[in-house]
Amino acid sequence: MSKHTAFWDDLSRDLQDPEFLREYVVESMRISTIDSVVNAINDAREAAGMSKAELARAIRKEPATIRRLLSSESANPTLGTLAEVAASLGLRITVEPIPQAERGQITQALLEGRTADPIKLAEHLNKLRSPRTRIPA
């Protein structure tokens, strides 16, 4: 269990609201998913020895598009853009099931709008949201 702080007390209370809980889970999963995909794409780009500008040329986009994709803290790329960039690196974007151990916390919270342990859920989502930080442009 995390250190008892006012933040965790407030978050635990907020997570009792089904609408807030759903938004918190959805946003956490969105951030985690985008970061995971973008980091995998950036790793593949580096492994291929491509610059961001070369990658942009490969998909006929401005270099700023790739710089924003790979370095923005608030990137929200379209699936089409991610698929196009991934394909240029020999990758494919896929969907995979949430591991069973997580599914109970995440999916149940979304479907039912409640969780038995809000702090445990918040801590888990916090870990998912910050696996790696993006590389600056």
Long-range contacts (C-beta under 8 A, 24 or more apart in sequence): 1-119, 1-120, 2-119, 2-123, 8-119, 8-122, 11-118, 11-119, 11-122, 12-118, 12-119, 12-122, 15-115, 15-118, 15-121, 15-122, 16-114, 16-118, 18-112, 18-113, 18-114, 19-113, 21-109, 21-113, 21-114, 21-115, 21-118, 22-109, 22-110, 22-113, 24-122, 24-125, 25-106, 25-109, 25-110, 25-121, 25-125, 26-110, 28-125, 28-126, 28-128, 28-129, 29-106, 29-125, 29-128, 31-128, 31-129, 32-125, 32-128, 32-129, 32-131, 34-75, 34-76, 34-77, 35-129, 35-131, 35-132, 35-134, 36-131, 37-82, 37-86, 37-93, 38-69, 38-70, 38-75, 38-77, 38-82, 38-134, 39-131, 39-132, 39-134, 40-91, 41-69, 41-70, 41-82, 41-85, 41-86, 41-89, 41-91, 42-70, 42-134, 42-135, 44-86, 44-89, 44-90, 44-91, 45-70, 45-89, 48-89, 48-90, 50-89, 55-85, 55-88, 55-89, 58-88, 59-84, 59-85, 59-88, 67-137, 68-137, 70-134, 70-135, 70-137, 71-134, 71-135, 71-136, 71-137, 72-134, 73-134, 75-134
